[in-house]
């Protein structure tokens, strides 16, 4: 079988067997040839081991972005067919409103600080991204799911930064809203 993606030359990349298996399962689910359930969240949260000579991460990540969008479009289409366009819009607005409280918090206090020596995200960088998200919601300032997917924060230690898990969970929710609205 031919590789689905380019191999990382002289570097580690995603385990080809894991990637191939996931994409084969996703295709079968998407095409209705499997009884397995796969959601856009499953696509967003998949993780692959890194191995020498594996698939190039950027290529696989790009394909995952497209797969997430495809599954979201399918979910949206099925939901609208069953409940109507207005019900979909209401659902997205409700989901978006769960994000608002944190956007209004003062900079440096949008999330709890990390504990002790734990790795954390730079507060200033996270706050800057949340300002962009607020501008998207409040003024329609352009922001895409790609912007969120590819956001990178400088790691810091301890209380100088925000705990990673809450930031990641919040951004996953924001991503869900942006993908659903695109």
C-alpha positions, 0 to 999 in steps of 0.5 A: 500500500502506498503511503498516504503522506510524505515521510519525515526525512531524517526526523521523527513523524507520526506513526504511519500505521496509526495514521493509516488506520485512523484515516481508513476508519474515518473514511468508512464512517464518513461514507457510511460503511461502518457502524462506528461513531466518529465525531468532529471532536474525535478528529480534533483530539486524535493523537499519534505516536512519533516514530523515526521516518514517520509521516510529516506532521504538518501534512497529517495535521492539514489533512486532519483539519480538512477532515474535521471540517468535513465531519462538521459539515456533515453533522451540520447538514444532518442537524439542519435536515432534521431541525432546520437552519434556525435551530442550528444557528441557535445551537451555535449561538448557545455554544458561543455564549459559553465562551463569553465570560472568560473573554471579559476577564482582565488580562492575566486572569483569564485562566488559573495559573499553573501550579508550581513547576508545571509547564504552562502557556505564556499569559500574554500570548493567550490573552492576545489570542482571546482578544482576537476571539472577542473581536471576532464575536463582537465586531466580526473581525476575521478569525478562522479555525485555522488561526486557532488550530495553529496558535502556538504559545511560548511555554513557561513554568509555573504561576507565570503562565496559564495551566495548559489543560484549561486553555486547551479545553477552552480553545477546543470549544472555540474551535468547535464554534468557528468550524461550525460557523464556517 
